Amino acid sequence: MFEHSLAKVLEDPTDNNLPHYDEEIERKNTFLSPVGRNVIHPLLVRNNGATYSERTADGKIIKRSTQGGENLLPEKLQDLFALRLADSNALQRLGMEVDQNLEGTVAFTVQSGVPTATFRDNSNRTQAFEANQLATVTYQVCAVSISVKFARTVQVNNLERMSSYVEKMLLSEGGRVLEAACLTGTGASGQPEGIITNAEKSGSTASLVSFPTAGVDTSSLQDMLEDLIGKQAGIEPDQCGWLMGESIFKSLQGLSDPSGKLPLVSTVMRNGRINREMMGLPLEISSNMPASKVLLANFKQAARLLFWRPGFDVIINPYGGTGEVQVVAQLYCNLALPRPELVVLGS
């Protein structure tokens, strides 16, 4: 059934000998089934408006949805979709938490100060009350999308493969854009405010470390680590880590750690994966990092990646003209920075 699929076209776009699709033969093949057994159509049958139905072989409707094309992705996978973005988001791999299935405007209670602890003088009942130590920050949904079009026959013949292709493209390309926004998003034009953008703006609580004119060296990286340690939020390797671009990573090759006896960057096995490590913390490389900057943070506490329902949404316009269908795939997200003070930026 799938020999004339999008996957085959992608595998060899020059192959002009694809089998001819015959609607009558396809209909017969789809309806063939053992006696008494219902066969679920692989297609979502459009009725009217935004309503889709699934039918058995005898035409009986067994499921109807008015949520649109997001049903292209099986429901059990929608909940996992955001987690799978970790393959394309270095911040998630470094410990950034993910919140899913959100609705409406999301508010976080964040710590805006640290109260002072003192010994109580039993001879004096006077109490000095400090200003409010908590603040509320709200976040609204942002959308990351891709817009593609297919031949009508691809949708009719191979809807599952079309869905898989769209999903993978959103994971890879949408994930790349989302990672870039988590770092340098402007906070305008529909983008979240990125960690680096927040750290560099006036009044930020993040720490800034200046590199020597000659470039990054072991001493300046050690200063960054000591700054993070001084924030007293822990430096566990499953919460904290380094993030940099390829050019700075290459410049670190050959440097020694602060002891002068071991390489600055080493390779370790963690959770069944081979990982880079620097000064005891994981190190990730991203093409989305600005070339001259190094980011060190407690990613688990400093940032949270937010996803709104549905986790993966597909909208299909079957009337695109010239035998084509137009597909918009999108995910709804934002980046929360509940503790930006746990970020150290070197440049």
C-alpha positions as CSV (number, residue, x, y, z in Angstrom):
1,M,0.0,0.0,0.0
2,F,2.9,2.4,0.8
3,E,5.1,1.6,-2.2
4,H,3.9,4.8,-3.8
5,S,4.5,6.9,-0.7
6,L,6.1,10.2,0.1
7,A,8.9,8.3,1.8
8,K,9.8,6.7,-1.6
9,V,9.6,10.1,-3.3
10,L,12.0,11.6,-0.7
11,E,14.3,8.6,-1.0
12,D,14.7,9.1,-4.7
13,P,13.0,12.2,-6.1
14,T,14.2,11.3,-9.6
15,D,12.4,8.0,-9.7
16,N,9.6,8.5,-12.3
17,N,8.4,4.9,-12.2
18,L,6.2,5.2,-9.1
19,P,3.2,2.9,-9.3
20,H,0.0,4.5,-10.6
21,Y,-2.6,5.1,-7.9
22,D,-6.0,3.7,-8.7
23,E,-8.7,4.9,-6.3
24,E,-11.0,1.9,-7.0
25,I,-8.2,-0.6,-6.2
26,E,-7.2,1.3,-3.1
27,R,-10.8,1.3,-1.9
28,K,-11.1,-2.5,-2.4
29,N,-7.8,-3.1,-0.6
30,T,-8.9,-1.0,2.3
31,F,-12.2,-2.7,2.8
32,L,-11.0,-6.3,2.6
33,S,-11.2,-7.8,6.0
34,P,-12.0,-11.1,7.8
35,V,-15.7,-11.6,8.4
36,G,-17.0,-9.8,11.4
37,R,-13.9,-7.7,11.9
38,N,-13.9,-3.9,11.7
39,V,-11.1,-2.3,9.8
40,I,-10.3,1.3,10.7
41,H,-9.7,3.5,7.8
42,P,-6.1,5.0,7.9
43,L,-7.6,8.2,6.6
44,L,-9.4,11.0,8.4
45,V,-12.6,11.6,6.5
46,R,-13.6,15.2,6.2
47,N,-17.3,15.9,6.8
48,N,-17.9,19.6,7.2
49,G,-16.3,22.6,8.8
50,A,-13.5,21.4,11.1
51,T,-15.1,18.1,11.9
52,Y,-13.3,14.8,11.1
53,S,-14.5,11.2,11.6
54,E,-13.1,7.7,11.7
55,R,-15.2,5.0,10.2
56,T,-15.3,1.2,10.2
57,A,-15.5,-0.8,7.0
58,D,-19.3,-0.7,6.9
59,G,-19.3,3.1,7.1
60,K,-20.2,3.4,10.8
61,I,-18.7,6.4,12.5
62,I,-16.8,5.3,15.6
63,K,-15.0,8.5,16.4
64,R,-15.6,12.2,15.6
65,S,-13.4,15.1,16.5
66,T,-13.8,18.8,16.0
67,Q,-10.3,19.6,17.1
68,G,-8.9,19.8,13.6
69,G,-5.9,18.1,12.0
70,E,-3.9,17.5,15.2
71,N,-5.4,14.0,15.3
72,L,-2.9,13.2,12.6
73,L,-0.5,12.5,15.4
74,P,-1.7,9.6,17.7
75,E,-2.9,11.0,21.0
76,K,-0.5,9.0,23.1
77,L,2.4,10.6,21.2
78,Q,1.1,14.2,21.6
79,D,2.0,14.1,25.3
80,L,5.6,13.0,24.5
81,F,6.1,15.4,21.6
82,A,7.7,18.1,23.7
83,L,10.0,15.7,25.5
84,R,11.3,14.5,22.1
85,L,12.4,18.1,21.3
86,A,15.3,17.4,23.7
87,D,17.1,15.9,20.7
88,S,17.2,19.4,19.2
89,N,17.3,21.6,22.3
90,A,20.6,21.7,24.2
91,L,19.0,23.5,27.1
92,Q,16.8,20.6,27.8
93,R,19.7,18.2,27.7
94,L,21.4,20.4,30.3
95,G,18.5,20.1,32.7
96,M,15.9,22.6,31.7
97,E,12.4,21.5,33.0
98,V,9.4,21.2,30.7
99,D,5.8,21.9,31.6
100,Q,3.1,20.5,29.2
101,N,-0.6,20.6,28.5
102,L,-0.9,24.3,29.7
103,E,-4.0,26.4,29.0
104,G,-4.6,30.1,29.0
105,T,-2.2,32.6,30.6
106,V,0.4,31.0,32.9
107,A,1.7,32.7,36.0
108,F,4.8,31.8,38.0
109,T,5.6,32.9,41.5
110,V,9.2,33.8,41.5
111,Q,11.7,34.8,44.2
112,S,12.5,38.4,44.0
113,G,14.7,38.7,47.1
114,V,16.3,36.7,50.0
115,P,15.2,37.4,53.6
116,T,17.9,38.1,56.2
117,A,18.1,35.6,59.1
118,T,19.2,37.0,62.4
119,F,19.3,35.9,66.1
120,R,16.2,37.0,68.0
121,D,16.9,39.3,70.9
122,N,14.5,38.2,73.7
123,S,14.8,41.5,75.4
124,N,13.5,43.4,72.4
125,R,10.2,42.5,70.8
126,T,10.7,44.8,67.9
127,Q,10.5,43.1,64.5
128,A,11.9,44.5,61.2
129,F,9.8,43.2,58.3
130,E,11.5,43.1,54.9
131,A,9.8,43.8,51.6
132,N,7.8,41.2,49.7
133,Q,10.2,38.4,48.7
134,L,7.9,37.0,46.0
135,A,6.7,38.3,42.7
136,T,4.3,37.0,39.9
137,V,5.4,36.7,36.3
138,T,2.9,35.8,33.6
139,Y,3.5,34.1,30.2
140,Q,1.3,33.8,27.1
141,V,1.5,31.3,24.3
142,C,3.8,31.7,21.3
143,A,3.5,29.6,18.2
144,V,6.3,27.9,16.2
145,S,5.0,26.6,12.8
146,I,6.0,25.2,9.5
147,S,3.9,25.6,6.3
148,V,4.2,23.1,3.6
149,K,2.1,21.8,0.7
150,F,1.6,18.3,-0.8
151,A,0.0,16.8,-3.8
152,R,-3.6,15.8,-3.0
153,T,-2.7,12.2,-3.9
154,V,-0.1,12.1,-1.0
155,Q,-2.9,13.0,1.5
156,V,-5.3,10.5,0.0
157,N,-2.9,7.6,-0.3
158,N,-0.4,8.1,2.5
159,L,-1.8,10.2,5.3
160,E,0.2,8.4,8.0
161,R,3.5,9.0,6.1
162,M,2.6,12.6,5.5
163,S,1.9,13.1,9.2
164,S,5.2,11.4,10.1
165,Y,7.1,13.7,7.7
166,V,5.4,16.8,9.0
167,E,6.0,15.8,12.6
168,K,9.7,15.1,12.0
169,M,10.2,18.4,10.2
170,L,8.6,20.3,13.0
171,L,10.7,18.4,15.5
172,S,14.0,19.2,13.7
173,E,13.3,22.7,12.2
174,G,10.9,23.9,14.8
175,G,13.1,22.6,17.5
176,R,16.1,24.5,16.0
177,V,14.1,27.7,16.0
178,L,12.8,27.1,19.5
179,E,16.4,26.5,20.8
180,A,17.5,29.8,19.2
181,A,14.6,31.7,20.8
182,C,15.5,30.2,24.2
183,L,18.9,31.7,23.9
184,T,18.5,35.0,22.0
185,G,14.8,35.5,21.5
186,T,13.9,39.2,21.5
187,G,10.7,39.0,23.5
188,A,8.9,40.7,20.6
189,S,7.4,39.7,17.2
190,G,5.9,36.6,18.7
191,Q,9.2,35.3,20.2
192,P,10.0,34.5,23.9
193,E,12.7,36.4,25.6
194,G,15.9,34.3,25.6
195,I,18.2,33.6,28.4
196,I,21.1,35.6,26.8
197,T,18.8,38.5,25.9
198,N,17.6,38.7,29.5
199,A,21.1,38.5,30.9
200,E,22.4,41.4,28.8
201,K,19.5,43.8,29.4
202,S,19.7,46.6,31.9
203,G,18.9,45.6,35.4
204,S,19.3,41.9,34.9
205,T,20.2,39.7,37.9
206,A,22.4,37.4,35.8
207,S,26.2,37.6,36.3
208,L,28.4,38.8,33.5
209,V,32.1,37.8,33.1
210,S,34.4,39.5,30.6
211,F,36.9,37.4,28.7
212,P,40.5,38.7,28.0
213,T,41.2,40.4,24.8
214,A,43.1,37.4,23.6
215,G,40.0,35.2,24.0
216,V,38.5,32.8,26.5
217,D,40.9,31.1,28.9
218,T,40.8,28.7,31.8
219,S,41.0,31.5,34.4
220,S,37.9,33.3,33.0
221,L,35.9,30.0,32.8
222,Q,36.9,29.3,36.4
223,D,35.6,32.8,37.4
224,M,32.3,31.9,35.8
225,L,32.1,28.7,37.7
226,E,32.9,30.4,41.0
227,D,30.1,33.0,40.3
228,L,27.6,30.2,39.9
229,I,28.8,28.4,43.0
230,G,28.4,31.7,44.9
231,K,24.7,31.8,44.1
232,Q,24.3,28.8,46.5
233,A,21.8,27.0,44.3
234,G,23.9,23.9,43.8
235,I,26.0,22.8,40.9
236,E,24.8,19.3,40.3
237,P,25.7,17.9,36.9
238,D,22.0,17.0,36.1
239,Q,21.0,20.6,36.7
240,C,23.9,22.8,35.6
241,G,26.1,22.9,32.5
242,W,28.1,24.9,29.9
243,L,26.8,25.9,26.5
244,M,28.9,27.4,23.7
245,G,29.4,27.6,20.0
246,E,31.7,25.5,17.8
247,S,34.4,28.2,17.4
248,I,34.9,28.7,21.1
249,F,34.8,25.0,21.7
250,K,37.6,24.5,19.2
251,S,39.7,27.2,21.0
252,L,39.5,25.3,24.2
253,Q,41.2,22.2,22.8
254,G,44.6,21.8,24.2
255,L,43.9,23.9,27.3
256,S,44.4,22.4,30.8
257,D,42.0,22.4,33.7
258,P,42.7,24.7,36.7
259,S,45.0,22.1,38.2
260,G,47.2,22.2,35.0
261,K,47.3,18.4,35.0
262,L,44.2,17.3,33.0
263,P,42.6,18.5,29.8
264,L,40.0,21.2,30.3
265,V,37.4,19.3,28.2
266,S,37.0,15.6,28.8
267,T,34.6,12.9,27.6
268,V,32.6,10.8,30.0
269,M,29.8,8.2,29.9
270,R,26.6,9.4,31.6
271,N,23.1,7.7,31.4
272,G,24.3,5.5,28.5
273,R,25.5,8.4,26.4
274,I,28.9,9.8,25.7
275,N,29.0,13.4,26.9
276,R,31.5,16.2,27.0
277,E,32.4,17.6,30.4
278,M,34.3,20.7,31.6
279,M,35.2,21.4,35.2
280,G,32.9,18.7,36.4
281,L,29.8,19.9,34.5
282,P,28.2,18.8,31.2
283,L,29.2,20.8,28.1
284,E,26.9,21.2,25.0
285,I,27.7,22.8,21.7
286,S,25.0,24.7,19.8
287,S,25.1,26.5,16.4
288,N,22.6,28.9,17.9
289,M,25.0,30.3,20.5
290,P,26.6,33.7,19.6
291,A,30.2,33.0,18.5
292,S,31.9,35.0,21.3
293,K,29.8,33.9,24.3
294,V,29.8,31.1,26.8
295,L,26.7,30.3,28.9
296,L,26.8,28.7,32.3
297,A,23.6,28.2,34.3
298,N,21.6,26.1,36.7
299,F,19.2,25.4,33.8
300,K,16.9,23.3,36.0
301,Q,16.0,26.2,38.2
302,A,16.7,29.2,35.9
303,A,14.4,28.3,33.0
304,R,11.3,26.3,32.1
305,L,10.1,25.4,28.7
306,L,6.3,25.8,28.5
307,F,4.0,24.0,26.1
308,W,0.3,24.6,25.7
309,R,-2.4,22.2,24.5
310,P,-2.4,20.5,22.0
311,G,1.2,19.5,22.0
312,F,1.3,19.1,18.2
313,D,-1.3,20.8,16.0
314,V,-1.9,20.3,12.3
315,I,-4.2,22.4,10.2
316,I,-5.1,21.2,6.7
317,N,-6.6,23.2,3.9
318,P,-7.6,20.6,1.2
319,Y,-8.7,23.3,-1.2
320,G,-5.3,24.8,-2.0
321,G,-5.9,24.6,-5.7
322,T,-4.0,22.8,-8.6
323,G,-4.4,19.4,-6.8
324,E,-2.6,20.4,-3.7
325,V,-3.3,20.5,0.0
326,Q,-1.8,23.1,2.3
327,V,-0.6,22.0,5.8
328,V,0.4,24.1,8.8
329,A,2.0,22.2,11.7
330,Q,2.7,24.1,14.9
331,L,3.4,23.8,18.5
332,Y,2.5,26.3,21.2
333,C,5.2,27.3,23.6
334,N,7.1,29.9,25.6
335,L,10.1,30.2,27.8
336,A,9.8,31.1,31.5
337,L,12.8,32.5,33.5
338,P,11.8,32.0,37.1
339,R,15.3,32.4,38.4
340,P,17.4,34.4,35.9
341,E,20.0,35.2,38.7
342,L,21.2,31.6,38.3
343,V,22.7,32.5,34.9
344,V,26.4,33.4,34.2
345,L,27.3,34.8,30.8
346,G,30.8,35.1,29.6
347,S,31.8,37.2,26.6
